[in-house]
C-alpha cells in the first residue's frame, strides 16, 4: 500500500452523489440551489 501513487488532480473523476427524493433517485447536482442547501443540512442516521 505504501508504494501506490495517487493520480494528479487533472486525472481524478468527481464523485456524483445521488439521493432518493419522493421515491425517485436523482443526482444532487440536478437539484436547484434551495434543494442543494436543504440536502447539505439534512441529518443522516443509521438504523440499528
N, C-alpha and C positions, 0 to 999 in steps of 0.2 A: 504494500500500500504506500510505502514511503517514496517509491520511485515513480509514482503517477504524476503526469504533467497536466495541469489544468489548461483548457483552451483559452485563447485570447478572448476578450470581450466581443470582438467582431465575429467570432465563430460560435458564440453561445446563442441559444434559442430561448426566447422569453416564454415562460410558463403561463399558459392561459388557464385562469380559474373559472370553473363552471359552478353554478348553483341551481337548486331546484326552486322554482317560483310557481306557485299555483299548479303544481303537478307537471310542469314542463322544465326541462333542463336548458339553461341558457348561459352563455358566457357573460361574465361580469362586465367585460369590455363593451358589450352591446347595451348596457344599461345607460339611462340618462344620468346627468350629474347628481340629481337628487337621490336616485336609487343607488348609485355607487356610494354616496356618502352614507346612506342608510345601511348598506351592506357592511361597510367598514365598522360601524358602531354596533353591529349585532354581537350578542354574547353566544359563543359556541359552547356546547356542553356534550358530554359523552354519557350515554345511558348505561347503567351497570346492571 
